[in-house]
Amino acid sequence: MRMKECLSYDDVLLAPQYSDIVSRKEVSLKSDLRPFEFDLPVISSPMDTVTGASMANAMSENGGLGIIHRYCSVDEQAKMIMNSEARVKAAAIGVTGDYHERALAVVAMGAQVLCVDVAHGHHILMKNALQQLRETFGNTVHIMAGNVATLAGINDLADWGADSIRCNIGGGSICSTRVQTGHGLPGLQTLFDCSSTDRDVTIIADGGIRTSGDAVKALAAGADFVMLGSMLAGTIETPGRVIHTTEGKVQKLYRGMASKEAQVDWRGKHSSFEGVATTVPMAGPVTNVLEDIRNGIRSGLSYSGARTIKEFQAKACFVRQTSAGTTESAPHILLR
């Protein structure tokens, strides 16, 4: 059987092109999550160690979007929505149990975006949830759904009622889905495949993005936004617990929502686990991290001579690199 070759972020580079862009300020990173427009195409992940009210507010102040996690009681999540002052309020819900009650509660508190948040989104439970949410809210809220990894997946979720779709399965830094289940696709390949959809749907690259360069590649491959977890996890604004080590270092807890630790804290037990828990170094205010990401993405577009994301997607030229090229691409003086 002949198998399809799939590409990851490290397998490719973008070929530099002629540019007449004199300053990075000429580059616009505006992107639409209809009916809303954002100045920075970055969304913070709906994880309990990434996005609460403080992160949502900070994301809004910096031109992006924060999605408040669902791993708490309905009342607790509704209070976080109420206490957030973001221009666009967004909340995650599931597809079983209290998801409909949760949706009603957060929308009543001002949520304008509902993120239907499950690991395997190409599923009958997602279909049922999307159809019920559309019956309840019509087009008065933006519905984000996922995760999917295939063209069939993005097409079906769009047909079931999703406005935007999170694309990638198993690529996050604290996700072990591919190890535990043997399923998934490399994140960049997922974007190549999903961006060939003919549905009018917003694409969100979710998982596996470690640098601004990866974000640039994701946008070039067809993503409208990138969703980040680990790159933001050490910042002051996350809800992650602060940990002081015996060596005098200050760390923050960061964990996958399918990890044993997260499942036990959330529902008192664990079943199949597809994530891990760890700590990451404190990284200061999220504004500083987002500014570095913004500058990196702007520089990326300027290397292709593009002033907008849409122009960049039309002009971008991907090339394959060998494993030796991957080593050469990173700072390698320390390997000597």
Disulfide bonds with the S-S distance in Angstrom:
none
